[in-house]
Amino acid sequence: MTVRGRIVAIGMIIGAIAVLGVSAAVAGASSKGATHKTSSGPWVIGYSNGYYGNAARVQIEAEAKAYAALPTVAPHIKKFIFNNAGTSVSAQVAAVDQMIAQHVNAIILDSNSLTGLNPAIAAAHKAGIVVVAENDQVSSPYAYQVETVGKKFGATMMTGFVKLLHGKGNIVILRGIAGNAVDAAEASGFMGVLKKYPKIHVLNTSYPQWDDAQAQKITGDLLSRYNNIDGVFTEGGMQQGVVRAYVAAHKKFVPVSGTDENGFACQLKQYSSQGLTGVQVGSQLWESALALKVALSVLSGKKEPHTVPGNFPAWNTQQAISHCNSKLPATLFLNVNSPGDGINLTPQQVVKFMH
C-alpha cells in the first residue's frame, strides 16, 4: 500500500474534503505567519502522526528520525516527541494539544484531516509554535506545507507511462480509494496528461485501494476478461501485485507504472529479459525530513516559503533496475533523499529506524 496516495491516504478518508484549492489557501498564509522566538537551539520538536498502518507510514516517520540523527542536525534537537494517533481526528487533536502543553518549539504534522486539525494548529500558532504539515494536506493558513503526492505526482506517473506505450494502446487503470481526496488529486493529474493521447484507450478503471493483494486479484480478473491489454497504469503501491498476477496467469508482460518500492525495482530486474518494462515515480517519503528541516530553519530565524514544492523523480526501466537491492526490504521506497532540498540520506540510514 502507498504513501504519499498511497500509501498515505487511508488516514485521509476522515475529514478529507475539497483538497483541490488548498494550495491557494496555504500559499496565502505568509501574511498570517506566527512570530516565533528565534535562537540557536537546541529545540523540542513534536511529531504528530495519524494513520500508521502500513510500511509507507513507518518509513515516513523513519525518514524524520534518520534526518534528526545526522551529526549536523542532532545538536539542534533537544528532544524529539512522537505520537501516533491512529485514524481518529479527535485523538490527534488531543496529541497536538498535549505537545502544546509540553511547550514544544515546533510540530511536524501528518494530519488525519484537511480541516479537523485547524483549531489545534491555530492554538499552536498562538503559542508561537512552528507547525509544518507533510504527507497529508491541511487547510490552515497557520501551517507551513510540504507539497505531497497529488496532481503533479499523477501527471509525472502518466507522462512516463505513455512514453513506454509510445503514445498508443489499450490500458487498464488501477486507482486508490473511490472518493478519496488524494486519489482525486492524482487522477486530475494523470487524466490531464492522458487527454493529450487520443490513441490510448482505457478499457477499465478499478479501485484496489492501494493494496497489492487486491491489485493482484483484480488484475487476474481483468486478464481473464480482456485479451488486448497493452499496459497497466497504477497510482502506485499496487504494481508488485500486478506483476505477480501476470506471472500467475502466464501472460506476456506489458508496461506497468508504479512508485519507487524496492520490490518493484527488483521485479523489473528479474523479468526484464521476459519483456517487463515500467516507470517508477518517487513518492517523496523524505518529506518528513524536509518538514523537520523547514521547522528548524524557521526556528533559527530564516524565512521559508509556506508551500514547499514537491519533487517526484521518475525512473525508467533501466534506472529502476539499477536501484534494486536484494538486501533491502521489498516494501522500502528507494528514493529516500533529495539533495536539492538538502536531504541527504541513504536507505541504510532510514531502514535503521524502521522498527
C-alpha positions in Angstrom: 0.0 0.0 0.0 1.3 3.5 -0.8 2.3 6.9 0.9 2.4 9.7 -0.4 -1.8 8.2 -2.1 -0.8 6.0 -1.3 0.1 4.8 0.9 -0.8 7.7 2.5 -4.3 8.3 2.0 -6.3 5.8 4.1 -5.9 8.1 7.1 -7.2 11.0 5.0 -10.6 9.3 4.5 -11.6 11.0 7.7 -12.3 14.7 7.1 -10.6 14.9 3.7 -12.7 17.1 1.5 -12.2 19.7 -1.2 -8.4 19.1 -1.4 -8.1 20.9 -4.7 -7.7 24.5 -3.9 -5.9 24.0 -0.6 -2.7 25.2 -2.2 -4.0 28.7 -2.7 -5.2 28.9 0.8 -1.9 27.8 2.3 0.1 29.9 -0.1 -1.6 33.0 1.2 -0.6 32.2 4.7 2.6 34.2 4.8 0.7 37.3 6.0 -0.6 35.3 8.9 2.6 33.7 10.0 3.3 33.5 13.7 6.1 35.4 15.3 8.4 32.8 16.7 11.2 33.3 19.1 14.5 32.6 17.3 17.6 31.1 18.8 20.4 28.7 18.0 18.5 25.9 19.8 18.5 23.2 20.8 14.7 22.8 20.4 12.0 20.4 21.4 10.2 19.0 18.4 6.9 17.2 18.3 5.8 14.8 15.6 2.1 14.1 15.3 1.3 11.2 13.1 -2.2 10.0 12.3 -2.6 6.7 10.4 0.4 4.4 11.0 -0.9 1.2 9.5 1.4 0.5 6.5 5.1 0.3 5.6 5.0 3.7 3.9 3.8 5.5 7.1 6.5 3.7 9.1 9.1 4.9 6.6 7.9 8.4 6.6 8.5 8.6 10.3 11.8 6.8 10.0 13.0 9.4 7.5 12.4 12.2 10.1 14.3 10.2 12.7 17.2 9.4 10.4 17.5 13.1 9.5 17.3 14.1 13.1 20.2 11.7 13.9 22.6 13.3 11.4 25.7 14.8 13.1 24.8 18.2 11.5 21.2 18.1 12.8 21.3 16.3 16.1 22.9 19.1 18.1 19.9 21.4 17.3 17.3 19.0 18.7 16.9 18.8 22.5 14.1 16.3 22.4 12.0 14.6 19.7 8.5 13.7 20.8 6.5 11.2 18.7 2.8 10.3 18.8 0.8 8.0 16.5 -2.9 8.8 17.0 -4.3 6.3 14.6 -7.1 7.4 12.3 -9.0 9.4 14.9 -9.1 13.1 14.3 -10.0 13.8 17.9 -7.1 11.6 19.2 -4.7 13.6 17.0 -6.1 16.9 18.2 -5.6 15.7 21.8 -2.0 14.7 20.9 -1.2 18.2 19.4 -2.8 19.9 22.5 -0.5 17.8 24.7 2.5 18.8 22.7 1.5 22.5 23.1 1.2 21.9 26.9 4.7 20.4 26.7 6.0 23.6 25.3 7.5 22.1 22.1 9.1 24.6 19.7 7.7 23.0 16.5 5.3 20.3 15.5 5.6 18.2 12.3 2.1 17.2 11.4 0.9 14.2 9.3 -2.8 15.1 9.6 -5.8 12.8 9.6 -7.9 15.6 8.2 -7.8 18.5 5.8 -9.7 20.7 8.2 -10.1 18.8 11.5 -6.8 19.8 13.0 -7.2 23.5 12.2 -8.2 24.6 15.7 -5.2 22.8 17.2 -2.9 24.4 14.6 -4.3 27.8 15.5 -3.7 27.1 19.2 -0.1 26.1 18.4 0.3 29.3 16.3 -1.0 31.4 19.2 1.6 29.7 21.4 4.4 30.7 19.0 4.9 27.1 17.8 6.0 26.4 14.3 3.7 23.9 12.5 4.8 22.1 9.3 2.4 19.8 7.6 3.7 16.9 5.4 2.4 13.9 3.6 -1.3 15.0 4.1 -2.6 18.4 3.5 -4.2 20.9 5.9 -6.1 24.0 5.1 -5.0 26.1 8.0 -3.2 29.3 7.0 -1.0 29.0 10.1 0.9 25.9 8.9 3.8 25.5 6.5 3.0 22.8 3.9 5.4 20.4 2.2 3.7 19.5 -1.1 2.6 15.9 -1.1 1.5 13.5 -3.8 -1.4 14.8 -5.9 -1.8 16.3 -9.3 1.9 16.7 -10.1 2.6 13.2 -8.9 -0.2 11.7 -11.1 0.9 13.8 -14.1 4.5 12.6 -13.7 3.4 9.0 -13.5 1.3 9.1 -16.6 3.9 11.1 -18.6 6.5 8.3 -18.0 3.9 5.6 -18.7 2.8 6.9 -22.1 6.4 7.0 -23.2 6.6 3.3 -22.6 3.4 2.8 -24.8 4.8 5.2 -27.5 1.5 7.1 -27.1 -0.9 4.4 -28.1 -2.6 1.2 -26.9 -5.3 -0.2 -24.7 -4.8 0.3 -20.9 -6.4 -0.5 -17.6 -6.2 1.9 -14.7 -5.8 0.9 -11.0 -6.7 3.7 -8.7 -6.8 4.1 -4.9 -9.9 4.6 -2.9 -13.0 5.9 -4.6 -14.0 9.3 -3.3 -10.6 9.8 -1.5 -9.0 13.3 -1.9 -5.6 12.1 -2.8 -6.9 9.7 -5.4 -8.9 12.5 -6.9 -5.9 14.8 -7.0 -3.7 12.2 -8.6 -6.4 11.4 -11.1 -6.7 15.0 -12.1 -3.0 14.9 -12.9 -2.8 11.7 -14.9 -6.1 12.3 -16.7 -4.9 15.7 -17.8 -1.9 14.0 -19.5 -4.0 11.2 -20.9 -6.3 13.7 -22.7 -3.3 14.6 -24.9 -3.1 11.0 -26.3 -6.3 10.1 -28.1 -4.7 6.8 -29.4 -4.6 5.5 -25.8 -7.9 3.8 -24.8 -9.0 3.0 -21.3 -10.6 -0.5 -21.2 -11.3 -0.5 -17.5 -10.8 1.5 -14.3 -10.8 -0.3 -10.9 -10.1 0.7 -7.3 -7.8 -1.8 -5.4 -7.4 0.8 -2.6 -3.6 1.0 -3.0 -3.4 -2.6 -1.9 -1.1 -5.1 -3.6 -3.2 -8.2 -2.8 -6.4 -6.6 -4.2 -4.4 -5.3 -7.2 -3.2 -8.9 -7.9 -6.8 -10.3 -7.7 -8.3 -7.5 -9.8 -5.5 -7.8 -12.4 -6.1 -11.5 -12.6 -9.8 -10.9 -13.3 -9.0 -8.3 -15.9 -6.6 -10.7 -17.7 -9.4 -13.3 -17.9 -11.8 -10.6 -19.2 -9.6 -8.8 -21.8 -7.1 -10.2 -24.2 -5.9 -6.9 -25.6 -4.4 -5.0 -22.6 -1.3 -3.1 -23.7 -0.4 -1.5 -20.4 -1.4 -1.4 -16.7 -1.4 2.1 -15.1 -1.4 2.1 -11.3 -1.3 5.2 -9.0 1.4 3.3 -7.1 1.6 0.8 -4.3 -0.1 -1.8 -6.3 2.4 -2.6 -9.1 4.0 -5.6 -7.4 0.6 -7.3 -7.2 0.1 -6.5 -10.9 3.3 -8.2 -11.9 2.5 -11.3 -9.7 -0.9 -11.5 -11.5 0.9 -11.6 -14.9 3.3 -14.3 -13.6 0.5 -16.4 -12.2 -1.6 -16.1 -15.4 1.5 -16.9 -17.6 0.6 -13.8 -19.7 3.1 -11.8 -21.8 4.2 -8.8 -19.8 3.1 -5.2 -20.6 4.4 -1.9 -19.3 3.4 -1.2 -15.7 3.6 2.1 -13.8 4.3 2.4 -10.1 6.0 4.0 -7.2 9.6 3.5 -6.1 9.4 0.4 -3.9 12.4 -1.8 -3.9 10.3 -4.9 -4.7 9.1 -3.4 -8.0 12.6 -2.4 -9.0 13.7 -6.0 -8.3 10.8 -7.4 -10.3 11.8 -5.3 -13.2 15.3 -6.7 -12.9 14.1 -10.2 -12.6 11.6 -10.1 -15.5 13.1 -7.5 -17.9 14.6 -10.3 -20.1 11.0 -11.6 -20.4 9.7 -8.2 -21.6 8.6 -6.4 -18.4 9.1 -2.7 -18.6 8.0 0.0 -16.1 8.2 3.5 -14.8 8.8 4.3 -11.1 8.0 7.7 -9.6 9.4 8.8 -6.3 6.8 9.1 -3.6 8.8 11.7 -1.6 8.6 9.9 1.7 11.6 12.0 2.7 9.1 14.9 3.1 9.0 14.3 6.8 12.8 15.0 6.9 12.2 18.1 4.8 9.4 19.3 7.1 11.8 19.0 10.1 14.5 20.9 8.1 12.0 23.7 7.4 10.9 23.8 11.1 14.5 24.1 12.3 15.2 26.8 9.7 12.2 28.9 10.8 13.1 28.5 14.4 16.6 29.8 13.7 15.1 32.9 12.1 15.3 32.1 8.4 12.4 32.7 6.0 10.8 29.7 4.3 8.0 29.5 1.8 4.7 28.5 3.3 4.3 26.0 0.5 7.4 23.9 -0.2 7.3 22.4 -3.7 7.2 18.7 -4.2 9.9 16.7 -6.1 8.8 13.5 -7.8 11.6 12.0 -9.9 10.8 9.3 -12.5 12.9 6.3 -13.3 12.7 4.4 -16.5 13.2 0.6 -16.6 17.0 0.6 -16.6 17.2 3.3 -13.9 14.8 1.3 -11.7 16.8 -1.9 -12.2 20.0 -0.1 -11.1 18.3 0.8 -7.8 17.2 -2.8 -7.0 18.8 -4.0 -3.8 18.0 -7.5 -2.6 19.4 -6.8 0.8 16.8 -4.2 1.5 13.1 -4.8 2.3 10.8 -5.1 -0.7 8.5 -2.6 0.8 11.2 0.1 1.1 10.6 3.2 -1.0 14.1 3.7 -2.5 14.0 7.4 -3.2 15.0 8.3 0.4 16.7 11.6 -0.2 16.6 14.9 -2.1 20.0 16.6 -2.3 18.4 19.7 -4.0 16.3 20.1 -0.8 19.2 19.5 1.5 18.1 16.0 2.4 21.0 13.5 2.1 20.1 10.1 3.5 20.9 6.6 2.5 18.5 3.6 2.5 20.5 2.0 5.3 20.2 5.1 7.5 16.4 5.0 7.0 16.0 1.3 7.5 17.8 1.6 10.8 14.7 3.4 12.2 12.0 1.3 10.6 11.0 -0.8 13.6 
